[in-house]
Amino acid sequence: MNFKKKLLKIKSYITSSPKLLWGLILLVVIIALISAAPLLTTCSPTHLSDDLLVPPLSRGHFLGTTNMGEDVWSQILYGGRVSLKVGIVAAVLSGIIGVCLGGMAGYYGGIADKILTEITNIFLMIPSFFLILIVVAIFGSSMFHIMLIIALTSWPSNARMMRAQVMTLKERTFIKSARVLGESNFTILFHYIIPNGIYPVIANTTMNVAQAIITEAGLSFLGLGDPNSVSWGQMIMNGKPYLVNGWWISLFSGIAIMLVVIIFYMIGDGLNYAINPKLQERN
């Protein structure tokens, strides 16, 4: 019964916001395309052919080829796997870190709150992209390092949001009742408070996926991405010297980044509207 109620609640969220609905539909389409990449392409993204800088809609090459003869359509689909993987994993890790630190800071208060708040403020003041550049340059540009570094530099917004939610919820009657019944602080925080206050963080984390994808694309464009993986940012960098006679290399990868970023912002904005009664009352 509870599961059925949750499904109905999720359905009401989706139907209450057209942005959320269309964003989810488009995301499903994108995921379906990149998942079916082996079926939709005739060669691997790193396969070198004799067709150099072939324009789009040419025979055998839907979106043309690169200066090395690589199929752009294949690189777009397989590169989407890398970009989405980086964006989603980095955003989820960022959300987990932010929820845990913000939740503890808001619940325990006192010295713990002051220390965690100061740490959050320090991370907010540091230009994150330049910090990422330094760390990647020192420790290497593997996919694991990129995802971890993006997560470790993007958690403060989630932490501040979760802290505010916890400070509001911990004074509610049902939380005080749980204390009277002898529930531990860990159970109260992670079983009662965080599940009831995590919705704004979920919406923010969804938008952080878009930001993580842009960050990874920026690193790849600067030559600091994973050299063993094909990504959209790397495609833009490789196509930069051929903008005159091979414009399609950078153009289609740039459009792919733009579309995916817009989709995740639509989902995040739609979630924020769906779970925020105040925004619905204004309309």
C-alpha positions as CSV (number, residue, x, y, z in Angstrom):
1,M,0.0,0.0,0.0
2,N,2.8,2.4,0.9
3,F,4.5,1.6,-2.3
4,K,1.4,2.3,-4.3
5,K,1.0,5.7,-2.5
6,K,4.6,6.5,-3.4
7,L,4.0,5.7,-7.0
8,L,0.9,7.9,-7.0
9,K,2.9,10.7,-5.4
10,I,5.7,10.5,-8.0
11,K,3.0,10.5,-10.7
12,S,1.4,13.6,-9.3
13,Y,4.9,15.3,-9.2
14,I,5.5,14.5,-12.8
15,T,2.1,15.5,-14.1
16,S,2.1,18.8,-12.1
17,S,5.1,20.2,-14.0
18,P,5.3,20.1,-17.8
19,K,9.0,20.9,-17.6
20,L,9.6,17.8,-15.5
21,L,7.5,15.6,-17.7
22,W,9.2,16.7,-21.0
23,G,12.6,16.7,-19.4
24,L,12.2,13.0,-18.3
25,I,10.9,12.0,-21.7
26,L,13.8,13.6,-23.5
27,L,16.3,12.1,-21.0
28,V,14.8,8.6,-21.6
29,V,15.3,9.2,-25.3
30,I,18.9,10.2,-24.8
31,I,19.6,7.2,-22.6
32,A,17.9,4.9,-25.1
33,L,20.1,6.3,-27.9
34,I,23.4,5.9,-26.1
35,S,22.5,2.5,-24.7
36,A,21.7,1.3,-28.2
37,A,25.0,2.7,-29.6
38,P,26.3,-0.6,-30.8
39,L,23.1,-1.2,-32.8
40,L,22.9,2.4,-34.2
41,T,26.5,2.7,-35.3
42,T,28.5,0.7,-37.9
43,C,32.0,1.2,-36.2
44,S,33.6,2.0,-32.9
45,P,34.3,5.7,-32.1
46,T,38.0,5.2,-32.4
47,H,37.9,3.3,-35.7
48,L,40.1,5.1,-38.4
49,S,38.8,5.0,-41.9
50,D,40.0,6.3,-45.2
51,D,37.2,8.8,-45.3
52,L,38.8,12.0,-44.0
53,L,36.6,15.0,-43.1
54,V,33.6,13.7,-45.0
55,P,30.6,16.0,-44.5
56,P,27.3,15.0,-42.8
57,L,24.7,12.9,-44.6
58,S,27.4,11.2,-46.7
59,R,27.1,7.6,-47.5
60,G,27.9,5.5,-44.4
61,H,28.5,8.6,-42.2
62,F,25.4,10.2,-40.9
63,L,27.2,13.1,-39.2
64,G,30.4,13.0,-41.2
65,T,33.9,12.1,-40.1
66,T,36.8,13.7,-38.3
67,N,40.2,14.6,-39.8
68,M,41.4,11.1,-38.7
69,G,38.4,9.3,-40.4
70,E,36.5,8.6,-37.2
71,D,32.7,8.5,-37.4
72,V,31.2,11.6,-35.7
73,W,27.8,9.9,-35.1
74,S,29.6,7.0,-33.3
75,Q,31.6,9.4,-31.2
76,I,28.5,11.4,-30.2
77,L,26.7,8.3,-29.0
78,Y,29.7,6.7,-27.2
79,G,30.8,10.1,-25.9
80,G,27.4,10.6,-24.4
81,R,28.0,7.6,-22.2
82,V,31.1,9.1,-20.8
83,S,29.6,12.6,-20.3
84,L,26.4,11.2,-18.6
85,K,28.5,8.8,-16.4
86,V,30.7,11.6,-15.2
87,G,27.8,14.0,-14.6
88,I,25.5,11.5,-12.8
89,V,28.2,9.9,-10.7
90,A,29.8,13.2,-9.7
91,A,26.4,14.8,-8.8
92,V,25.3,11.7,-6.8
93,L,28.6,11.7,-4.8
94,S,28.2,15.5,-4.3
95,G,24.7,15.0,-3.1
96,I,25.7,12.2,-0.6
97,I,28.5,14.3,0.8
98,G,26.3,17.4,1.1
99,V,23.4,15.5,2.7
100,C,25.6,13.9,5.3
101,L,27.6,17.0,6.3
102,G,24.7,19.4,6.1
103,G,22.5,17.0,8.0
104,M,25.0,16.6,10.8
105,A,25.7,20.3,11.0
106,G,22.0,21.2,11.2
107,Y,21.1,18.4,13.7
108,Y,23.9,18.6,16.2
109,G,24.5,22.4,16.0
110,G,27.1,23.9,18.3
111,I,30.8,23.5,17.5
112,A,30.1,20.8,14.9
113,D,27.8,23.2,13.0
114,K,30.3,26.1,13.2
115,I,33.2,23.9,11.9
116,L,31.2,22.4,9.0
117,T,29.8,25.8,8.1
118,E,33.2,27.3,7.9
119,I,34.5,24.4,5.8
120,T,31.5,24.9,3.5
121,N,32.2,28.7,3.3
122,I,35.8,28.0,2.4
123,F,34.8,25.7,-0.5
124,L,32.3,28.3,-1.7
125,M,34.9,31.0,-1.8
126,I,37.5,28.9,-3.7
127,P,37.1,29.1,-7.6
128,S,36.1,25.5,-8.1
129,F,37.1,25.1,-11.7
130,F,40.7,26.4,-11.1
131,L,41.0,24.1,-8.1
132,I,39.9,21.2,-10.4
133,L,42.5,22.2,-13.0
134,I,45.2,22.2,-10.4
135,V,44.2,18.8,-8.9
136,V,43.8,17.1,-12.3
137,A,47.2,18.5,-13.4
138,I,48.8,17.0,-10.3
139,F,47.1,13.7,-9.8
140,G,46.2,12.9,-13.4
141,S,43.2,13.1,-15.7
142,S,41.6,9.6,-15.3
143,M,37.8,9.4,-15.4
144,F,37.8,8.4,-11.7
145,H,39.9,11.4,-10.7
146,I,37.6,13.8,-12.7
147,M,34.4,12.4,-11.1
148,L,35.8,12.5,-7.6
149,I,37.2,16.0,-7.9
150,I,34.0,17.4,-9.3
151,A,32.1,15.8,-6.5
152,L,34.5,17.1,-3.8
153,T,34.1,20.7,-5.1
154,S,30.4,20.8,-5.7
155,W,28.9,19.6,-2.4
156,P,28.6,22.9,-0.5
157,S,25.3,24.0,-2.1
158,N,23.7,20.7,-1.1
159,A,25.2,20.9,2.4
160,R,23.7,24.4,3.0
161,M,20.4,23.3,1.6
162,M,20.3,20.2,3.8
163,R,21.4,22.1,6.9
164,A,18.5,24.5,6.5
165,Q,16.0,21.7,6.0
166,V,17.3,19.8,9.1
167,M,17.2,22.9,11.3
168,T,13.5,23.3,10.4
169,L,12.5,19.7,10.7
170,K,14.3,18.9,14.0
171,E,11.8,21.1,15.9
172,R,8.7,19.4,14.5
173,T,6.5,17.4,16.9
174,F,7.1,14.0,15.3
175,I,10.9,14.4,15.8
176,K,10.4,15.3,19.5
177,S,8.2,12.3,19.8
178,A,10.9,10.1,18.4
179,R,13.3,11.5,21.0
180,V,10.9,10.7,23.8
181,L,10.5,7.2,22.6
182,G,14.3,6.7,22.9
183,E,15.3,6.7,19.2
184,S,19.0,7.3,18.7
185,N,20.3,10.5,17.1
186,F,21.5,8.5,14.0
187,T,18.0,7.0,13.5
188,I,16.3,10.3,14.0
189,L,18.6,12.0,11.5
190,F,18.8,9.4,8.8
191,H,15.4,7.7,9.2
192,Y,13.1,10.6,9.9
193,I,14.7,14.0,9.1
194,I,16.7,13.5,6.0
195,P,14.0,11.5,4.1
196,N,11.5,14.3,4.8
197,G,13.9,17.1,3.8
198,I,15.9,15.7,0.9
199,Y,13.6,16.8,-1.9
200,P,15.1,20.2,-2.5
201,V,18.5,18.6,-2.5
202,I,17.4,16.1,-5.1
203,A,16.3,18.9,-7.4
204,N,19.6,20.7,-6.8
205,T,21.6,17.6,-7.4
206,T,19.8,17.1,-10.8
207,M,21.0,20.5,-11.8
208,N,24.5,19.7,-10.6
209,V,24.5,16.8,-13.2
210,A,24.4,19.5,-15.9
211,Q,27.2,21.5,-14.2
212,A,29.3,18.4,-13.9
213,I,28.9,17.6,-17.6
214,I,29.9,21.2,-18.5
215,T,33.0,20.9,-16.2
216,E,34.1,17.6,-17.7
217,A,33.6,19.1,-21.2
218,G,35.7,22.1,-20.2
219,L,38.5,19.9,-18.9
220,S,38.5,17.8,-22.0
221,F,38.5,20.9,-24.2
222,L,41.6,22.1,-22.3
223,G,43.3,18.7,-22.9
224,L,42.8,17.6,-19.2
225,G,40.2,15.0,-19.8
226,D,40.7,11.2,-19.9
227,P,42.7,10.6,-23.0
228,N,41.5,7.0,-23.2
229,S,37.8,7.9,-23.4
230,V,35.8,9.7,-26.1
231,S,33.8,12.6,-24.7
232,W,31.9,15.6,-26.2
233,G,34.4,18.1,-24.8
234,Q,37.3,16.2,-26.4
235,M,35.4,16.2,-29.7
236,I,35.1,20.0,-29.6
237,M,38.8,20.3,-28.9
238,N,39.8,18.0,-31.7
239,G,37.5,19.8,-34.1
240,K,38.7,23.3,-33.3
241,P,41.5,23.4,-35.9
242,Y,39.0,22.3,-38.6
243,L,36.1,24.8,-38.0
244,V,36.3,26.0,-41.6
245,N,36.4,22.7,-43.5
246,G,35.2,20.3,-40.7
247,W,32.7,22.4,-38.7
248,W,30.5,19.4,-38.0
249,I,33.0,17.9,-35.6
250,S,32.7,20.6,-33.0
251,L,29.1,21.7,-33.9
252,F,27.3,18.4,-33.2
253,S,29.2,17.7,-30.0
254,G,28.5,21.2,-28.8
255,I,24.8,20.8,-29.6
256,A,24.8,17.5,-27.7
257,I,26.2,19.2,-24.6
258,M,23.7,22.0,-24.9
259,L,20.7,19.7,-25.2
260,V,21.7,17.4,-22.3
261,V,22.4,20.4,-20.0
262,I,19.0,22.0,-20.9
263,I,17.3,18.6,-20.2
264,F,18.8,18.3,-16.7
265,Y,18.0,21.9,-15.9
266,M,14.4,21.3,-17.1
267,I,14.2,18.2,-14.8
268,G,15.7,20.1,-11.8
269,D,13.5,23.2,-12.3
270,G,10.5,20.9,-12.8
271,L,11.3,19.0,-9.6
272,N,11.8,22.2,-7.7
273,Y,8.3,23.3,-8.8
274,A,6.6,20.0,-8.2
275,I,7.9,19.6,-4.6
276,N,7.5,23.2,-3.6
277,P,3.9,24.1,-2.7
278,K,4.8,27.8,-2.5
279,L,5.7,28.0,-6.2
280,Q,2.5,26.2,-7.1
281,E,0.4,28.6,-5.0
282,R,1.8,31.5,-7.0
283,N,0.5,30.1,-10.2
